Amino acid sequence: MGEHFQPQWETKLNQPAVLKNSQKALALLAVLFGAMTIFAGGRVLAGTNPGYVVFMPLLIYNTLMGFAYVGVGTMAWRNLTFGRNGAFVIFVLNLIVLAAIGIAHAAGEAVAKDSLGAMTLRTVVWLVIFSGLWWLGRRNTAEA
């Protein structure tokens, strides 16, 4: 009667190999997203026309953050706690920048709707990465 019922799917998710592979998948997502961000930002900085008005401070921020994405992804691959903390910082920074460009856009500044959409995507991706790493950390803590 005092036994704790654990659904079969939760038992399978708590296996060490599944947890480690999930951590690696999130880390890989972060690194690939960072590489794509560096590539896209670098192209525009090199003169490629993206087809919309470029808000230069945002372009520079996003391109530099691409390197941070790769760094945090690498940290997440090696250390769950450092990766989770780095993902949280990136998520918060992206959320602040998203709010700032949203306000700038609403005030009539030259911020394209495409930029708002792209920054929203970045923010959501990092929320997912952070949430996943946080969840994995909770699973590891429960195991200990």
C-alpha positions in Angstrom: 0.0 0.0 0.0 2.9 2.4 0.7 4.4 1.7 -2.7 4.7 4.6 -5.1 3.1 3.9 -8.5 5.2 5.1 -11.4 3.8 4.9 -14.9 5.7 2.7 -17.3 6.5 5.6 -19.7 7.9 7.6 -16.8 10.1 4.7 -15.8 11.5 4.5 -19.3 12.2 8.2 -19.4 14.1 7.9 -16.1 16.7 5.4 -17.5 20.2 6.9 -17.4 20.8 6.3 -21.1 17.6 8.1 -22.1 18.4 11.0 -19.8 22.0 11.3 -21.2 20.8 11.1 -24.8 18.2 13.7 -24.1 20.9 16.0 -22.7 23.0 15.4 -25.8 20.1 16.1 -28.1 19.4 19.4 -26.4 23.0 20.3 -26.5 23.2 19.5 -30.2 20.1 21.6 -30.9 21.8 24.5 -29.2 25.1 24.1 -31.2 23.3 23.7 -34.5 21.0 26.7 -33.8 24.1 28.7 -32.9 25.9 27.7 -36.1 22.8 28.6 -38.2 22.6 32.0 -36.4 26.3 32.8 -37.0 25.9 31.8 -40.7 22.7 33.8 -41.3 24.0 36.9 -39.4 27.4 36.6 -41.1 25.8 36.6 -44.5 23.9 39.8 -43.8 26.9 41.5 -42.3 28.8 40.5 -45.4 26.3 42.3 -47.6 23.6 39.8 -48.5 20.1 41.5 -48.6 17.7 39.5 -46.4 14.7 41.2 -48.1 13.6 43.4 -45.2 15.0 46.4 -43.3 17.8 45.3 -41.1 18.0 46.7 -37.6 21.8 46.7 -37.2 22.0 46.5 -33.4 19.7 43.4 -33.5 21.8 41.8 -36.3 25.0 42.3 -34.3 23.4 41.0 -31.1 22.1 37.9 -32.8 25.3 37.1 -34.6 27.3 37.5 -31.4 24.8 35.4 -29.5 25.3 32.7 -32.1 28.7 32.2 -30.6 27.2 32.1 -27.1 24.7 29.5 -28.3 27.5 27.3 -29.5 29.4 27.8 -26.2 26.4 27.0 -24.1 25.5 24.0 -26.3 29.0 22.7 -25.7 28.7 23.2 -22.0 25.4 21.4 -22.0 27.0 18.5 -23.7 29.5 18.2 -21.0 27.7 19.4 -17.8 24.0 19.5 -17.3 24.1 22.2 -14.6 26.3 24.7 -16.5 24.3 24.1 -19.7 21.0 24.7 -17.9 22.3 27.9 -16.3 23.7 29.1 -19.6 20.5 28.3 -21.4 18.5 30.3 -18.7 20.8 33.3 -19.2 20.4 33.2 -23.0 16.6 32.8 -22.7 16.3 35.8 -20.4 18.6 38.0 -22.6 16.6 37.0 -25.7 13.4 37.8 -23.9 14.6 41.2 -22.9 15.8 42.0 -26.4 12.4 40.7 -27.8 10.6 43.0 -25.5 12.9 45.9 -26.4 12.4 45.5 -30.2 8.7 44.9 -29.7 8.5 48.3 -28.0 10.7 49.9 -30.6 8.5 48.4 -33.4 5.3 49.7 -31.7 7.0 53.1 -31.4 7.6 53.2 -35.2 11.3 52.4 -35.2 12.7 50.6 -38.2 12.3 47.1 -36.8 10.8 44.6 -39.4 8.1 42.2 -38.4 10.4 39.5 -39.7 12.9 40.5 -37.0 10.2 40.2 -34.4 9.3 36.8 -35.7 12.9 35.6 -35.8 13.6 36.9 -32.2 10.4 35.2 -31.0 11.7 31.9 -32.5 15.0 32.4 -30.8 13.4 33.1 -27.5 11.1 30.0 -27.8 13.9 27.7 -28.8 15.9 28.8 -25.8 12.9 28.4 -23.5 12.6 24.8 -24.8 16.3 24.1 -24.4 16.3 25.5 -20.9 13.1 23.7 -19.9 14.5 20.4 -21.2 17.7 20.8 -19.3 15.9 21.9 -16.2 13.6 18.8 -16.4 16.6 16.6 -16.9 18.3 18.1 -13.8 15.1 17.4 -11.8 15.2 13.8 -13.0 18.9 13.5 -12.0 18.2 15.0 -8.6 15.3 12.6 -8.1 17.6 9.6 -8.9 20.3 10.7 -6.4 
